[in-house]
Amino acid sequence: MGLIASSDIFDALVLVADPWVIAFVFMGSVIGMVFGAAPGLTAPSAIALFLPVTYAMGPTTSMALLMGIYCSGYFAGSIPAILINTPGTPSAAATALDGFAMARAGESDRALSTAIICSFIGGLFSLLLLMTIAPVLAKVALSFTSVEYFSFALIGIVCVAGISRGSMIKGLAAALIGILVSTVGLDPVSGVGRFMFGEPNLMAGIPTISALIGLFAIGQMLLLSKEGVDEQVILPMQKPASQSAVLLDIWRNRWLTFKSAVIGSLIGVLPGTGPAIASWVSYSDALRTAKPDDKFGKGEIKGVISCEVSNNAVTGGALVPLLTLGIPGDPVTAILIGALMIQGVHTGPFLISQNGSLFMSILMLLFVSNVFMVIIGLSARRMAAKVLKIPSGIMVPTICMMAAAGAFSIHNNAFDVRLVLIFGVLGYLMIRFGFPTAPAVLGIVLGPILEQNLRNALTVSNMDFTVFVTRPVSAVSLAVTAFLLYLWIVPRKGSGGSEGDA
């Protein structure tokens, strides 16, 4: 913070204290909450939709609106994930594993309250990180090459072993399905079409949002329509959770909370990653250190804590390379670069020294946005929980319509709606035959990162595969990958079929 003058801090306080600025933060928080909770309407789509609105605003006011959407949008995807097992955002898919199980056990209020408070903790931690060691972390991330990024993505794929405890083989198979989906379209190097089947709409590949909406929203709705209304109507939610009990849960798992915040912040610093990867890595780490009496996948509060802390810890971490190097850390910050350029502000190494008041304003707005996220989330959680009382005869077609509208809004193309239906059938078949859909999401997210960085690394090294073990960071990452495989595979051989029987 040595580059920030005291006058910049004072100017930032004056700007952020403006009632209009606070009002726009609140408005953005509400918008982000709505878009994050609705299947298919994500934080990036919300920010892209409201970006033209910022043309007539000043830098601080525009950042107030967008920061509010940014923070709340990342959290709000956990609301439908917990209540109806339909993640509003890709990063909330991991939260659904234990959050929805808690809802089925009558603890939806406890799960929602935990998710809200943990999201605030993660956002606050990443804000402190952004304030203190942003330049150092950005330089470290900049030193990574395609070799390191491939190794990091490979660790993410191995995390499938942690989220597929019932059957590691089926989990890996689901991940490979996701990777296969990510290869559809024109080859990024040769320009040759892959798996397009003569369909020009597939030239740019399968939109990730359409695939995820289909796998989760439509697939789950097809399953609900087959099961009928009986199982869904009896979902209990009659157990209100006291905030002191929720805080006590978090305090008991304070080490897990801290680790998840670190994981989310560091993954956010890495350009091209995002909250989805952070959530899965944190959840896998929580599984790795699980105690014998933990019930991951059946309503374990540690699962919600690890996912939601890391999910929102990405927000500040992703702003590190954006504000110090001009490199977006995730899709949202890529849009934020455009928002700053509209205001005549260029991100990069000189932003802090030349526009310190704006940098401090963004930090303060990030804090205020997290505060509003907690206030709105805790105030509206009881109202949101009433969705469990909606008969599936009404809920199923309503969610399907919202999902279709969300998919259509991405490119205003009816073909995306057809893709949602196709992936909905695929998701339904995967669930029916015991293949988890969560690893498929991981494969879709990590597939492009794996392919692009593998090809770049081999091209630069003249097809020398030893480059992955000669670079220290990559070698350590591969060693961690092998160690994780050992942890997950060896106990299965020794335990026989006991785990599956359980």
C-alpha positions, -999 to +999 in steps of 0.1 A: +000+000+000+030+022-001+020+035-035-012+049-021-012+084-008-033+095+022-050+120-001-061+091-024-077+073+006-095+104+016-108+111-019-119+075-022-139+078+011-156+109-002-165+092-035-178+060-019-198+078+008-220+095-019-256+083-014-259+077-051-229+054-051-243+034-021-276+032-039-260+017-070-241-008-049-274-019-034-290-020-068-262-041-082-264-065-052-301-071-059-295-076-096-266-100-089-287-119-065-315-124-090-292-133-119-271-156-099-301-175-085-319-179-118-306-209-138-287-197-169-286-160-158-251-157-144-230-128-130-211-124-163-243-122-183-257-096-158-226-074-160-226-077-198-262-068-199-259-037-177-225-025-191-242-001-215-259+015-185-226+027-172-218+048-203-234+079-187-219+072-152-186+082-137-159+056-129-169+052-092-206+050-098-202+025-126-179+003-105-204+005-077-231-010-098-208-037-113-191-046-080-225-052-065-234-076-093-200-092-091-201-102-054-238-111-051-238-129-085-211-153-074-229-162-041-265-163-054-259-194-075-259-214-042-295-205-035-312-228-061-283-253-056-293-258-020-330-256-024-337-275-056-304-290-065-301-268-096-270-246-094-276-211-106-239-208-115-213-234-125-194-226-092-224-236-071-224-271-085-201-283-057-223-266-031-253-286-043-236-319-033-241-313+004-264-282+004-293-300-012-288-330+010-291-307+040-323-292+025-338-328+022-329-332+059-348-301+069-317-279+072-321-256+042-320-225+065-288-236+081-272-243+047-283-210+033-271-190+063-238-208+063-234-201+025-241-164+030-217-159+059-190-180+044-193-160+011-187-128+031-157-143+049-142-154+015-148-120+000-133-102+029-102-124+029-096-118-008-101-081-002-074-081+024-052-101+000-058-076-028-049-047-004-017-061+008+002-084-015-015-079-049+016-068-068+036-098-055+010-123-063+005-109-098+042-112-105+042-148-094+012-156-116+028-138-146+058-161-143+038-192-150+038-207-185+016-231-203+035-259-187+024-249-152-012-241-163-015-276-178-003-292-146-027-271-125-056-282-147-046-318-144-048-315-106-084-302-111-093-333-131-078-355-104-101-338-080-129-358-097-117-387-075-126-367-045-161-357-057-170-392-070-165-413-039-192-438-050-173-448-081-140-432-092-142-448-126-177-433-133-164-400-121-135-400-144-157-411-173-180-382-166-151-358-166-139-372-199-174-366-213-170-330-203-136-327-219-150-342-251-177-316-251-151-289-248-134-300-280-164-294-302-158-266-328-129-253-349-095-264-338-078-233-323-045-241-341-053-257-375-089-244-379-102-278-388-138-285-376-142-311-348-174-330-340-195-303-358-216-327-379-220-300-405-237-276-380-223-241-385-236-230-351-210-253-335-180-235-351-173-216-320-179-246-298-207-255-274-215-226-251-205-236-216-236-220-201-260-240-224-242-273-215-244-266-178-280-255-178-289-287-196-269-310-174-281-295-142-314-276-146-331-297-174-316-330-163-328-325-127-362-313-139-366-344-160-357-365-130-383-347-109-410-351-135-404-388-136-404-392-098-435-372-094-445-347-068-446-368-037-409-369-029-405-332-036-435-319-016-424-335+016-390-319+017-389-305+052-376-270+060-392-264+094-359-260+112-349-224+115-312-219+121-299-193+146-270-172+133-250-179+165-252-217+157-240-210+122-211-189+134-202-216+158-202-241+129-178-219+111-156-213+141-153-251+147-141-254+111-120-223+112-089-240+097-110-254+068-124-219+063-089-203+062-076-230+038-106-225+015-101-187+015-065-191+006-073-216-022-100-194-037-079-163-036-048-179-051-069-196-079-086-163-086-052-147-092-045-172-119-059-158-152-084-179-169-095-199-139-125-188-118-149-197-090-159-231-105-124-245-102-118-229-068-150-245-054-141-280-067-105-278-055-116-266-020-142-293-018-117-320-028-093-307-002-121-309+024-127-345+014-091-353+016-089-342+052-123-356+062-128-374+095-144-409+097-177-395+110-180-368+083-209-374+058-198-357+026-224-359-001-251-366+025-254-332+041-220-323+056-218-286+066-180-287+058-189-292+022-209-259+021-183-240+041-154-250+018-172-243-014-188-210-005-156-195+012-135-203-019-162-193-043-163-157-032-126-155-023-121-156-061-136-121-064-107-102-048-081-126-062-093-122-098-090-084-094-053-087-086-040-093-122-067-070-135-058-040-115-020-045-114-012-061-148-044-055-169-049-093-172-085-105-164-086-133-138-120-146-149-148-138-173-163-111-151-131-092-147-126-094-185-159-075-188-148-051-161-118-041-182-143-029-209-162-010-182-130+008-171-120+015-207-154+032-212-145+056-184-110+062-200-092+042-173-065+018-184-056-011-161-020-022-157+011-015-136+005+022-135-031+022-123-022+023-086+004+050-089-016+072-114-051+066-102-048+056-066-082+070-055-100+048-080-080+018-068-090+025-032-126+032-043-127-003-059-114-018-026-140+000-006-168-008-030-158-045-029-162-044+009-196-025+008-208-050-019-200-080+004-218-062+033-250-057+012-247-094+000-249-105+036-278-082+045-299-090+014-291-127+016-299-132+053-331-110+049-344-129+019-333-165+028-366-174+044-385-161+014-362-180-009-367-212+011-404-212+003-396-225-032-395-259-016-433-257-011-439-252-048-454-283-064-432-299-089-460-296-114-455-259-113-418-258-105-406-281-134-421-262-163-412-228-147-376-237-143-374-252-178-388-220-192-363-199-173-335-222-183-345-219-220-348-181-218-314-179-201-298-201-228-315-180-256-303-148-240-266-157-244-265-153-282-301-147-291-300-180-309-326-207-308-299-233-314-287-228-279-321-238-266-318-271-286-284-276-270-300-272-236-325-299-244-298-323-257-277-318-226-307-321-204-314-356-218-277-364-214-278-352-178-309-372-171-293-404-185-261-398-165-281-395-133-302-426-141-272-448-148-252-436-118-228-412-135-223-380-115-229-348-135-205-327-114-173-342-129-187-335-163-189-298-153-153-299-142-143-315-176-162-288-195-145-260-175-110-275-175-111-290-210-100-259-229-074-250-203-059-286-206-059-287-244-046-252-251-018-252-225-007-288-235-004-279-271+013-246-264+038-262-240+046-290-265+049-266-294+074-243-276+094-274-264+095-291-298+073-319-286+095-326-256+073-341-229+101-339-203+094-301-201+066-310-176+090-325-151+120-302-157+102-271-146+100-270-108+064-258-103+051-282-129+071-311-114+057-303-079+021-301-094+025-335-111+038-350-079+008-336-060-014-351-087+002-386-083-001-382-045-038-374-047-044-405-070-026-426-044-047-412-016-080-420-034-071-453-051-052-472-025-079-470+003-104-483-022-084-514-028-080-520+009-116-513+018-131-537-006-167-530-013-175-515+021-177-479+009-200-488-019-222-508+004-225-479+028 
